[in-house]
Amino acid sequence: MAANTQAIINEIQTLITGLSLYKTVEQGAIKDWTEAWPLAEIMLLEDNSEHYTHGGGIRDTQGFRVTSAVNFTQQTPPQALAQLISLRDTVIPLFQQRAMLTGITGVQDSRVKPGSPKVSFVLVNGDDYLVHEFIVEVHQTYYVPIGGANA
C-alpha cells in the first residue's frame, strides 16, 4: 500500500460536485472566475509525513483547502452573503463526517481542521468575490517495504 493523495483530492472534488450547488468545481486554481461562480477550488495546501514505526509504517497528514467564492460585484451584498452562507452551511458539515473519505485505502480520519475556516474578499479580473475557505485535514497510514535502502 502507498500514499493515496490523488484519490483523496478526487473524492473531495466528487463530493463537492455531487452537491450541485457550484457552477465550477476544480482541483488547483481556476484562472478566470468571471463566468465560473459560484465556484469551488480544491488545493493541496499542507503536507506532513512521518515514519512512525520500525515495521515500515508511514503516517501522512495532509490539508486540502476548499475555497468557495461568489461574485460580490454582480450581486447585492445581502445576495452574495446569503449565497456564501448557503454554500458554507452545506459544505462544512459534509467534511465533518469522518466516514466520507475513510472508504479510501489508508485513510484513517478526515475532518475540517479546527480554526481553519475563514471569510475574505478577493479581487479577480476587476470583480470582488466573497470567499469562504477551510482545510480538510486527512490522516492516512501506509507501509513501505522493509529492507529497502531507505527503510
WODAWO-V726499 format. One record per residue. N is the residue number from 1. RES is the residue in three letters. SS is DSSP state (2 for helix, 1 for strand, 0 for the rest). PSI is psi as a letter, one per 40 degrees, with the letter a starting at -180 (999 if undefined). BURIAL is # if it has 9 or more other C-alpha atoms within 8 Angstrom, else .. Layout:
BEGIN
n:N res:RES ss:SS psi:PSI burial:BURIAL
n:N res:RES ss:SS psi:PSI burial:BURIAL
END
This chain:
BEGIN
n:1 res:MET ss:0 psi:i burial:.
n:2 res:ALA ss:0 psi:i burial:.
n:3 res:ALA ss:0 psi:i burial:#
n:4 res:ASN ss:0 psi:f burial:#
n:5 res:THR ss:2 psi:d burial:.
n:6 res:GLN ss:2 psi:d burial:.
n:7 res:ALA ss:2 psi:d burial:.
n:8 res:ILE ss:2 psi:d burial:#
n:9 res:ILE ss:2 psi:d burial:#
n:10 res:ASN ss:2 psi:d burial:.
n:11 res:GLU ss:2 psi:d burial:#
n:12 res:ILE ss:2 psi:d burial:#
n:13 res:GLN ss:2 psi:d burial:#
n:14 res:THR ss:2 psi:d burial:.
n:15 res:LEU ss:2 psi:d burial:.
n:16 res:ILE ss:2 psi:d burial:#
n:17 res:THR ss:2 psi:d burial:#
n:18 res:GLY ss:0 psi:e burial:.
n:19 res:LEU ss:0 psi:d burial:.
n:20 res:SER ss:0 psi:f burial:.
n:21 res:LEU ss:0 psi:e burial:.
n:22 res:TYR ss:0 psi:i burial:#
n:23 res:LYS ss:0 psi:d burial:#
n:24 res:THR ss:1 psi:h burial:#
n:25 res:VAL ss:1 psi:h burial:#
n:26 res:GLU ss:1 psi:i burial:#
n:27 res:GLN ss:1 psi:h burial:#
n:28 res:GLY ss:0 psi:a burial:.
n:29 res:ALA ss:0 psi:i burial:.
n:30 res:ILE ss:0 psi:h burial:.
n:31 res:LYS ss:0 psi:d burial:.
n:32 res:ASP ss:0 psi:h burial:.
n:33 res:TRP ss:0 psi:e burial:#
n:34 res:THR ss:0 psi:d burial:.
n:35 res:GLU ss:0 psi:e burial:.
n:36 res:ALA ss:0 psi:e burial:#
n:37 res:TRP ss:0 psi:i burial:#
n:38 res:PRO ss:0 psi:i burial:#
n:39 res:LEU ss:1 psi:i burial:#
n:40 res:ALA ss:1 psi:h burial:#
n:41 res:GLU ss:1 psi:i burial:#
n:42 res:ILE ss:1 psi:h burial:#
n:43 res:MET ss:1 psi:h burial:#
n:44 res:LEU ss:1 psi:h burial:#
n:45 res:LEU ss:1 psi:d burial:.
n:46 res:GLU ss:1 psi:i burial:.
n:47 res:ASP ss:1 psi:h burial:#
n:48 res:ASN ss:1 psi:h burial:.
n:49 res:SER ss:1 psi:h burial:.
n:50 res:GLU ss:1 psi:i burial:.
n:51 res:HIS ss:1 psi:h burial:.
n:52 res:TYR ss:0 psi:e burial:.
n:53 res:THR ss:0 psi:i burial:.
n:54 res:HIS ss:0 psi:e burial:.
n:55 res:GLY ss:0 psi:e burial:.
n:56 res:GLY ss:0 psi:e burial:#
n:57 res:GLY ss:1 psi:h burial:#
n:58 res:ILE ss:1 psi:h burial:#
n:59 res:ARG ss:1 psi:h burial:#
n:60 res:ASP ss:1 psi:h burial:#
n:61 res:THR ss:1 psi:h burial:#
n:62 res:GLN ss:1 psi:i burial:#
n:63 res:GLY ss:1 psi:h burial:#
n:64 res:PHE ss:1 psi:h burial:#
n:65 res:ARG ss:1 psi:h burial:#
n:66 res:VAL ss:1 psi:h burial:#
n:67 res:THR ss:1 psi:h burial:#
n:68 res:SER ss:1 psi:h burial:#
n:69 res:ALA ss:1 psi:i burial:#
n:70 res:VAL ss:1 psi:i burial:#
n:71 res:ASN ss:1 psi:h burial:#
n:72 res:PHE ss:0 psi:d burial:#
n:73 res:THR ss:0 psi:d burial:.
n:74 res:GLN ss:0 psi:e burial:.
n:75 res:GLN ss:0 psi:i burial:.
n:76 res:THR ss:0 psi:i burial:.
n:77 res:PRO ss:2 psi:d burial:.
n:78 res:PRO ss:2 psi:d burial:.
n:79 res:GLN ss:2 psi:d burial:.
n:80 res:ALA ss:2 psi:d burial:#
n:81 res:LEU ss:2 psi:d burial:#
n:82 res:ALA ss:2 psi:d burial:.
n:83 res:GLN ss:2 psi:d burial:#
n:84 res:LEU ss:2 psi:d burial:#
n:85 res:ILE ss:2 psi:d burial:.
n:86 res:SER ss:2 psi:d burial:.
n:87 res:LEU ss:2 psi:d burial:#
n:88 res:ARG ss:2 psi:d burial:#
n:89 res:ASP ss:2 psi:e burial:.
n:90 res:THR ss:2 psi:d burial:.
n:91 res:VAL ss:2 psi:d burial:#
n:92 res:ILE ss:2 psi:d burial:#
n:93 res:PRO ss:2 psi:d burial:.
n:94 res:LEU ss:2 psi:d burial:.
n:95 res:PHE ss:0 psi:e burial:#
n:96 res:GLN ss:0 psi:e burial:#
n:97 res:GLN ss:0 psi:h burial:#
n:98 res:ARG ss:2 psi:d burial:#
n:99 res:ALA ss:2 psi:e burial:.
n:100 res:MET ss:2 psi:d burial:#
n:101 res:LEU ss:0 psi:e burial:#
n:102 res:THR ss:0 psi:e burial:#
n:103 res:GLY ss:0 psi:e burial:.
n:104 res:ILE ss:0 psi:h burial:#
n:105 res:THR ss:0 psi:h burial:.
n:106 res:GLY ss:0 psi:e burial:#
n:107 res:VAL ss:1 psi:h burial:#
n:108 res:GLN ss:1 psi:d burial:#
n:109 res:ASP ss:1 psi:i burial:#
n:110 res:SER ss:1 psi:h burial:#
n:111 res:ARG ss:1 psi:i burial:#
n:112 res:VAL ss:1 psi:h burial:#
n:113 res:LYS ss:0 psi:h burial:#
n:114 res:PRO ss:0 psi:h burial:.
n:115 res:GLY ss:0 psi:e burial:.
n:116 res:SER ss:0 psi:d burial:#
n:117 res:PRO ss:0 psi:h burial:#
n:118 res:LYS ss:1 psi:i burial:.
n:119 res:VAL ss:1 psi:h burial:.
n:120 res:SER ss:1 psi:i burial:.
n:121 res:PHE ss:1 psi:i burial:.
n:122 res:VAL ss:1 psi:h burial:.
n:123 res:LEU ss:1 psi:h burial:.
n:124 res:VAL ss:1 psi:h burial:#
n:125 res:ASN ss:0 psi:f burial:.
n:126 res:GLY ss:0 psi:e burial:.
n:127 res:ASP ss:1 psi:i burial:#
n:128 res:ASP ss:1 psi:i burial:#
n:129 res:TYR ss:1 psi:i burial:#
n:130 res:LEU ss:1 psi:h burial:#
n:131 res:VAL ss:1 psi:h burial:#
n:132 res:HIS ss:1 psi:h burial:#
n:133 res:GLU ss:1 psi:i burial:#
n:134 res:PHE ss:1 psi:i burial:#
n:135 res:ILE ss:1 psi:h burial:#
n:136 res:VAL ss:1 psi:h burial:#
n:137 res:GLU ss:1 psi:h burial:#
n:138 res:VAL ss:1 psi:h burial:#
n:139 res:HIS ss:1 psi:h burial:#
n:140 res:GLN ss:1 psi:i burial:#
n:141 res:THR ss:1 psi:h burial:#
n:142 res:TYR ss:1 psi:i burial:#
n:143 res:TYR ss:1 psi:i burial:#
n:144 res:VAL ss:0 psi:i burial:#
n:145 res:PRO ss:0 psi:h burial:.
n:146 res:ILE ss:0 psi:i burial:.
n:147 res:GLY ss:0 psi:e burial:.
n:148 res:GLY ss:0 psi:i burial:.
n:149 res:ALA ss:0 psi:d burial:.
n:150 res:ASN ss:0 psi:e burial:.
n:151 res:ALA ss:0 psi:999 burial:.
END
